Structures are given as structure tokens and as C-alpha cells.
């Protein structure tokens, strides 16, 4: 017994086949995706401004006081490079493993890629841009690196120099073995380690004398 075709207001419904089923399903999925994108766009426009979570941070960098509004998750390295234009510290690995981003915070060396910028509130930060004299004379460690060709491509050199100064000040430059040990966190992919060792060995007494003069002038 035959049955009459199904009817709707527009007339008989077409017979359902595999092709029609696939086309209908695809059209439905597209409409759902479009609706989801519209909803996401509306939600995004209503999301709070990330700047509303910023924190006031006062930090002295290379002798100059900066009053900054910082996103709590921002690294010191990114703030130095992207907000302050101090690009001497390099982003090598961004995981604290290569030492290219080494700077000093209150006289101690740190990996700036792992240091939250807001944690330097009230601190003194020194970068490679801040170690030469006011008259433009190179720091003794910088000069020693030049004299001993302690660099090749130069990408790691700012971090090497900042770590080397800290190594001397920490009292860890009394022997070649000690220098190697306490500079092991700074990687030179060009392999200029021999020159770096010679530079630190030569510059160490000059760094000590410079620090003694600065200490004396502060107490004068």
C-alpha cells in the first residue's frame, strides 16, 4: 500500500537521501559556529581592560627613578625592553637557562626573564646600559671583554658582562676553576669561553678598586 508524500505549507517534502543529509548537517554546523563567534565577540568586548589590574611600581633603573604601572605577570626583561627601551638584556631562552638576560637587582645578579617586574618595587636595577662612567668610559669589565676578544656574535655578551661583574663582587673570581663554576649559568653558543675567562681574570682587581672608590665616596 503506497502512502502519499509528506506535505508542508510549501508543498511536498523532497525525499531524504545521503547527499541532502550531509548538506543539511554542514549548513547547521556553519550556523552554529557563526553564532558562537558572535557570542565570543560580544563577550570579548565586554571583558575587563587588562590595564585595570596594573600595579603602581617605583623602581630605580640605572640611577633614574621610574614610576610605572605594570601588569602583575610582566617579566622584568619585557618591561626593560618593551616599555623602557633598554634592549641590552637579551631574550635568549626565556626560561632562565642561558643567562643572556642577566641584570643586577640591588647589586645581585638575576635572570630578568624569570623576575616579575612588580617584585622590583623599591629596588635598584642596573642593566648593561648603566655600568659605563658618566663620561662614556667603559666599565673595566667591558674593556677587558674588548681587549681579550671575549665575544663573537655578541648576543650573550651583555649578560656575560653583568654576570662577570657579579662574580667578582661575590668573591668568586679567585681562581680559573671558580670563575668557570660561577659563570656556568651564562652560555656562549659561539664558544668564546677562553676569552671570557681571561677578561674576568684581568678585570677582577680593577672592579674591586672601582667598588672601593665608590664605597669611599658614599661615606665621605
Buried (B, 14 or more C-beta within 10 A) or exposed (E): EEEEEEEEEEEEEEEEEEEEEEEEEEEEEEEEEEEEEEEEEEEEEEEEEEEEEBEEBEBBBBEEEBEBEBBEEBBBBBBBBEBBEBBBBBBBBBEBEBBBBBBBBEEEBBBBBBBBBBBBBEBBBBBBBBBEEEEEEBBBBBBBBEEBEBBBEEBBBBBBBBBBBBBBBEEBBEEEEBBEEBBEBBBBEEEBBEBBBBBBBBBBEBBBEBBEEEEEEEEE
